[in-house]
Amino acid sequence: VGRYKVEGFKFTNATSGSHIKLYNTYCEVGANDYGAATTAHIWLEQNAYVEATANYTISGGASRHLFATTGGVFVCSAKTITLTGTPAFSSATIIASRTGVFNLPGNTYSGAATGTRYIISYNAVADVAGGGASYIPGNAAGSTSSGGQYA
């Protein structure tokens, strides 16, 4: 629990876990580079709130880039997210469940990724401000279920 800012890091952890995993915390993430991870680059749950305050880079794959569940919220607005080396996301680029929220309007994604774009379920929401089904990087269609919304 607390308020934090994480900026200026190159995360590399290909063998276990997530780069940033938060519960009940407010965190600003700045200009970081997210390398390979096993689970997620950023994992939020139990009302954690993360705001991207600067452009950032994704240089390695993971099961998912972003995961928000049980009220976790991720906000990234009007930023440039640069993908280098075509990172692969084995589950999806973004996954939200159990009232998790992504607020992602007006971003520019430079580069490509492989894997499903999004999975939104159990009353979770991904607000892409009308960005369309292919707005989130990936090479496979996203999906919604059980009340999940992608708009």
C-alpha positions in Angstrom: 0.0 0.0 0.0 1.4 3.4 -0.9 2.2 5.8 -3.7 5.1 5.1 -6.0 6.8 6.1 -9.3 8.9 3.6 -11.3 10.9 5.1 -14.1 14.1 4.6 -16.1 14.3 0.9 -15.8 15.0 -1.9 -18.3 13.1 -4.9 -16.8 14.5 -8.4 -17.7 13.2 -11.4 -16.0 12.7 -14.3 -18.3 12.5 -17.0 -15.7 9.7 -16.2 -13.3 6.9 -13.9 -12.4 6.0 -10.3 -13.4 8.1 -7.1 -13.6 5.6 -5.0 -11.6 2.9 -6.6 -9.5 0.7 -4.4 -7.3 -2.2 -4.6 -4.9 -4.0 -1.7 -3.3 -1.4 0.7 -4.5 -1.1 3.9 -6.7 1.9 3.8 -9.0 3.1 6.0 -11.9 5.2 4.2 -14.5 7.4 6.3 -16.7 9.8 5.7 -19.5 10.7 2.0 -18.9 11.6 -0.9 -21.2 9.8 -4.1 -20.5 11.9 -7.1 -21.6 10.9 -10.8 -21.4 8.8 -11.9 -18.4 7.1 -15.2 -17.6 3.8 -13.9 -16.4 3.1 -10.2 -17.1 5.0 -7.0 -17.5 2.5 -5.2 -15.3 -0.1 -7.0 -13.1 -2.7 -5.1 -11.1 -5.3 -6.3 -8.7 -7.3 -5.5 -5.6 -7.8 -1.8 -6.6 -4.3 -1.1 -7.6 -4.1 2.0 -9.9 -1.3 2.5 -12.4 -0.8 5.4 -14.7 1.7 5.6 -17.5 3.2 9.1 -17.4 5.6 8.8 -20.3 6.2 6.9 -23.6 7.6 3.4 -23.0 9.1 0.4 -24.8 8.2 -3.3 -24.9 11.3 -5.3 -26.0 10.3 -8.8 -24.8 7.3 -11.0 -24.6 5.4 -12.5 -21.7 2.2 -14.4 -21.1 0.6 -10.9 -21.2 1.8 -7.3 -21.3 -0.9 -6.0 -19.0 -3.2 -7.8 -16.6 -5.9 -6.1 -14.5 -8.2 -8.0 -12.2 -10.4 -7.4 -9.1 -10.7 -3.7 -9.6 -7.2 -3.0 -10.9 -7.0 0.0 -13.2 -4.4 0.9 -15.8 -4.4 4.3 -17.5 -2.3 5.2 -20.5 -3.4 8.1 -22.6 -1.8 9.8 -25.7 1.5 8.0 -25.3 3.8 6.2 -27.8 4.4 2.5 -26.9 7.3 1.2 -29.0 7.5 -2.5 -29.6 10.9 -3.8 -30.7 11.8 -7.3 -31.9 8.1 -8.4 -32.3 7.4 -9.5 -28.7 5.1 -12.6 -28.3 2.2 -12.7 -25.8 1.2 -16.3 -25.3 -2.2 -15.4 -23.6 -2.9 -11.9 -24.9 -1.4 -8.4 -25.0 -3.9 -7.2 -22.4 -6.2 -9.2 -20.2 -8.8 -7.8 -17.8 -11.2 -9.7 -15.6 -13.3 -9.3 -12.5 -13.9 -5.5 -12.9 -10.4 -4.7 -14.1 -10.2 -1.6 -16.2 -7.9 -0.4 -19.0 -8.2 3.3 -20.1 -6.1 3.5 -23.2 -7.3 6.3 -25.5 -5.2 8.0 -28.1 -2.0 5.9 -27.9 0.3 5.2 -30.8 1.7 1.7 -31.0 4.9 1.5 -33.0 6.0 -2.0 -34.0 4.3 -5.3 -33.9 3.5 -8.2 -31.5 2.3 -11.7 -31.9 -0.6 -13.3 -30.0 -4.2 -12.4 -29.1 -4.8 -8.7 -28.8 -7.1 -8.7 -25.8 -9.2 -10.9 -23.5 -11.8 -8.9 -21.5 -14.2 -10.8 -19.2 -16.3 -10.8 -16.0 -17.5 -7.2 -16.2 -14.0 -5.8 -17.0 -13.6 -2.9 -19.4 -11.0 -1.9 -22.0 -11.7 1.7 -23.1 -9.8 2.4 -26.3 -11.9 5.4 -27.3 -13.1 3.8 -30.5 -9.7 2.7 -31.5 -11.1 -0.5 -33.1 -10.6 -4.2 -32.8 -7.0 -4.1 -34.1 -5.9 -1.1 -31.9 -4.0 -3.2 -29.4 -0.9 -4.9 -30.8 -1.1 -8.6 -31.7 -1.8 -10.8 -34.7 -5.0 -12.6 -33.5 -8.4 -11.2 -32.8 -9.4 -10.3 -29.2 -12.4 -11.5 -27.3 -14.9 -10.5 -24.7 -17.1 -12.7 -22.5 -19.2 -12.7 -19.3 -20.0 -9.0 -19.5 -16.6 -7.8 -20.6 -16.6 -4.6 -22.7 -14.1 -3.5 -25.3 -14.9 -0.1 -26.9 
